[in-house]
Amino acid sequence: MEKILKPISGFVVIAIALLLFATGIYTLAAHAPSQGNPPFLFWLGLLLIATAVFLFKGIIIIQPNYAVVLTFFGKYVGTAKDNGLFFVNPLFSKIKLSLRAQSLESNKLKVNDKLGNPIDIAAVLIWQIKDSYKAVFDVTNFSEYIVNQTEAAIRHLASICPYDNIEDEHAKTTLRDGGDDVIKMLESELNERLFNAGLIIKEARISHLAYSSEIAGAMLQRQQATAIIAARSKIVEGAVSMVEMALELLSKKQIVELDEEKKAAMVSNLMVVLCGERAATPVLNTGTIYQ
């Protein structure tokens, strides 16, 4: 589990290290060995320089929205998240991580939807590291891990939802018209899959959705036929209402008396005129209505 570490300020340590380094250089220059064994002060100068270099190794700079994971000979020590210049044990191993939100767009995957239709689907998501310990130590490579789990989540989502409700009229959620429901399902599954890696999904969206090329033409024709049928149904419904209104007004205002046979002919003619794709060509009768 992630443990937040509060390192000490690095400015004081840098000042001490610079002072030691300058003192060591001066000592070496003033007490350079001539012949024979080097004097004690020469070795002291070397020790001061080595100590300064050792202290410099413990200086870390943490940028905004970055973190440094620290380990000591394989043991997790903690994670430093504060921004600025700090000093830690020079023997600590340091792993730098970005805590910024990052965007990932998956490859276009060819999968089968709930009804077995082949579709092409892709998603784009925004993710962020939530637990640095899990991201570094619980998975081998969290960047590769999130790509693989994203593809797995997209495949699973497609397998439980149909592309649309043309074949399944009772489907409550479809990939094409699901909207927020599909987004919530995708985000929930991704967060569940990425929990072990210490990652969190802030937003996920379907970026590409289409029938695969081998059935795209047939499905387009089917969608067009469905749209035509729906439009025709509305036209017929409206035409019936207009014919009913026409007969009711003729009868109410007593403009003309029609027997059942003439009513049937009138209904037939009106339905042809109202439901036809082209404008009707009228035929004028100069005789009576019965000739």
Secondary structure, 3 states (H helix, E strand, C coil): CCCECCCEEHHHHHHHHHHHHHHHHHHHHHCCCCCCCCCHHHHHHHHHHHHHHHHHHCEEEECCCEEEEEEECCEEEEEECCCEEEECCCCCEEEEEECCCEEEECCCEEEECCCCCEEEEEEEEEEEECCHHHHHHHCCCHHHHHHHHHHHHHHHHHHHCCCCCCCCCCCCCCCCCCCHHHHHHHHHHHHHHHHHHCEEEEEEEEEEEEECHHHHHHHHHHHHHHHHHHHHHHHHHHHHHHHHHHHHHHHHHCCCCCCHHHHHHHHHHHHHHHHCCCCCCCCCCCCCCCC
